[in-house]
Amino acid sequence: MNFVLACMTFLLAASNISSQIPQDSILQAKVLLADIDSLESTLWKTHQNPLTYCNRKEFDDAFDAARSQVRKGATFYDFASLMAQTLRVMK
């Protein structure tokens, strides 16, 4: 339940931001990296077991890959897609 709430909050915040930021503009990496860190931390604090369908290495690798991609540059659309892909590791 908490995981669903966290995801819904993230998606609502993202949709609110999308109306303010052109989807093709490059966002600041440090802001996106902080968002990734916040999401990962929230998952560990609120989800009963984020490792139900993946192991710790797969989970960490997914978030590390997201951070690596963001450092190369990301638009709003890229970031939203990347976060969906990152969360998919939890199935």
C-alpha positions in Angstrom: 0.0 0.0 0.0 2.8 2.4 0.9 4.6 1.5 -2.3 1.6 2.3 -4.4 1.1 5.6 -2.5 4.8 6.5 -3.1 4.5 5.7 -6.8 1.3 7.7 -7.2 2.9 10.7 -5.4 5.8 10.5 -7.7 3.6 10.3 -10.8 1.4 13.2 -9.6 4.4 15.3 -8.9 5.9 14.5 -12.3 2.6 15.4 -14.1 2.5 18.7 -12.3 6.1 19.5 -13.2 5.4 18.5 -16.9 3.1 21.4 -17.3 5.8 23.8 -16.2 8.8 22.3 -18.0 9.0 21.7 -21.8 9.4 18.0 -22.3 12.4 18.4 -24.5 14.4 20.6 -22.2 17.5 19.1 -20.5 17.0 19.0 -16.8 19.8 19.5 -14.2 21.5 16.2 -13.4 22.0 17.1 -9.7 18.2 17.6 -9.3 17.4 14.4 -11.0 20.0 12.5 -9.1 18.5 13.8 -5.8 15.1 12.6 -7.0 16.5 9.1 -7.7 18.1 9.0 -4.3 14.8 10.2 -2.7 12.8 7.5 -4.5 15.2 4.8 -3.6 15.3 5.9 0.0 11.5 6.0 0.1 11.2 2.6 -1.3 13.5 1.1 1.4 11.6 3.0 4.2 8.0 2.2 3.1 7.9 -0.9 1.0 7.5 -4.1 3.0 10.0 -6.0 0.9 11.3 -4.3 -2.3 13.4 -7.5 -2.9 10.4 -9.8 -3.4 10.9 -10.2 -7.1 14.5 -9.2 -7.5 17.7 -9.6 -5.5 19.7 -6.7 -4.0 22.2 -6.6 -6.8 19.5 -6.3 -9.5 17.8 -3.5 -7.4 21.0 -1.6 -6.9 22.1 -2.1 -10.5 18.8 -0.6 -11.8 19.2 2.5 -9.7 22.9 2.8 -10.6 22.0 2.5 -14.3 19.5 5.3 -13.9 22.0 7.5 -12.2 24.5 6.8 -14.9 22.0 7.7 -17.6 21.0 10.9 -15.9 24.6 12.0 -15.7 24.7 11.9 -19.5 21.7 14.2 -19.7 18.0 13.7 -19.7 14.9 15.5 -20.8 11.7 15.3 -18.7 10.4 12.5 -20.9 13.7 10.6 -20.7 13.6 10.8 -16.9 10.0 9.7 -16.6 10.7 6.7 -18.9 13.9 5.9 -17.0 12.1 5.9 -13.7 9.4 3.6 -15.0 12.2 1.3 -16.3 14.0 1.4 -13.0 10.9 0.5 -11.0 10.2 -2.4 -13.3 13.0 -4.3 -11.6 10.6 -4.8 -8.7 8.0 -6.2 -11.1 
